[in-house]
Amino acid sequence: MSGEHLSSSPHLIKSLSGFVFLGNNLGTFSLSRLHQQTSGMAAALKAFWNSPVGPKTTHFWGPVANWGFVVAGLADTQKPPDMISENMTGAMCIYSLLFMRFAYMVKPRNYLLFGVHASNECVQLYQLQRWYRAQGQTQLEEGVKKLEDGVKKVEATE
């Protein structure tokens, strides 16, 4: 197909970028449509910038900073479970639960804060179950050791 055939075609043609071209105007796109799309994005960005939970407020920067808890918790998953502090992990679970409720109840609702604390709650609960399993494994090993020692004492007395 030659370019002349396309440019003289009266049919509606769509380009890869989604702009509509008509017949003899092939190669020139609709500036009004482009303006509508960019002005819509600009309006959405401006609305977010000036919103009560936008980047000009602590409703935005507080949750951004709290992602540090989640990242630290994820990094701790690579450490051995005996290094986990059950008291601190439990405190972090309670902290995240309280702030999840706060984020939902505050006006305007802060879904960004809710999301970061829900993520932290998941990470901390995972850490807590790792600690619990490690404690169970340790107690099981200690019980087996005591049982073996008892069997040896019985065998020694016979």
N, C-alpha and C positions, 0 to 999 in steps of 0.2 A: 504494500500500500504506500502510495506516495503522499508527501505532505500536501500537495495540491488537492488531492482527492479529499483529504480530511478537512482542509480549510474551506472547501466549497460545500461540504456536507451540511445539509440543513438539520441533521439529527443532533439531539442533545448528547454531549460527551462528558464523562466525568474523568477528571484527572486522578492520579494517585493520592494527591493531597486533599481530595474531597471538594475542590472548587468546581463550579459548573461553568462549562464553556459552551457557547452556541456558535454554530456554523462559521461564518466568516470572522468571528472574533476569537478564533482559536489562538492561543498564545497570550491573550490578555485575560486576566481574571477579574472577577467582580470585586472591586474595591469596597463597595458598600457591604458585601457579605463579610469580607475580612475585617472591616471596621466594626461590624456588629459582634463578631466573635471576640475580637480583642477588647472592645469596650465592655463586653459581658464579663470577661476574665478580669479586667481592671476594676470593674465595679465589685466583683466578688472579693478581690484582694483588698480593696479599700474598705469593704464592709468588715472583713476579718480584722484588718489592721485597727479599725476603730471600735470593734465589738467589746463588750464587757469582759470577755475572756481572751482578748487578743494579745499580741506581743507587747503592748504598752502596759500590761498589768501583771500583778503577781499571780493571777489566775493562770497565766501562761508560763511564767518563768519558774514558779514553784514546782510544778510537775516536771518541767524539763530538768531541773536540778535533782529531783527525786529519782530520776532514771539511774543515778549513780548507785542507789541501793540495789536496784535490780541487776545492774552490771556486776557489782561486787558479789552479790549472791550467786550469780551465774559463774563467776570466777571461782568461788568457793566450792562449787560442785566438783572441781578437779582435785581438791585436797582430800586427804583421808578423813573418814567420818569421826575418828577419835579427836580431831581438832575442832569439831563443832561444839559450840557452847549452847547447851539446851536452854539456858536461861535467856541468853541474848536472842536466840532464834525465836523462842516463845514470845519475847517482848516485841520483836519485829512483826510477828503474826498479829498480835493484838493491836499494835500501832497501825498496821495497814488496814485491818478491819475497821478501826475507828475512823480513819481518814477516808475509807471508801464510803462510809455512811455520811461523813461530813460533806464529801464531794457531791454526793447525790442530793443532800438536803439543802445545801447552800444555794442562794439565788444570785445570779443565774447558776444553774447546774453546771458543774465543772467536770465534763466527761473525760477530759485529758488527765485530770488528777485521779479520777475514778479508775481509769485504765492503768495508770502507772502503779497504783496501789493494788489493783487486782493482779497485775503481773508480779509485783513483789510478794503478795500473799502466796501465789503459786510457787515461787522460788523458795520462799521460807518454809512452806509446808513440805516441799520436797526435801529440803535440808533436815527438817525435823524427823521425817520418816527415815532418812539415811542414818541419823543419830540413833533413833529407836532400834532399827535393825542391827546396827553395830553393837548396841548395848545388849540386845538379845543374843547375838552371836557370842559376845564376850562372856555373858552369863552361862550360856550353853557350854562353852569351852571350859569355864571354871568348874561347872558341874561334872563334866566328863573327867576332868583332872582329879577331882575329889573322889569320884567313883573308882577311877583306876588306882588311886592311892589306897582306898579302902580294900579293894580286891587284893592288892599286894600285901597289905597287913594281914588279911585273912589267910592268904597263902603262906605267909611267913610263920604264922602261929601253928599251922597244921603240920 
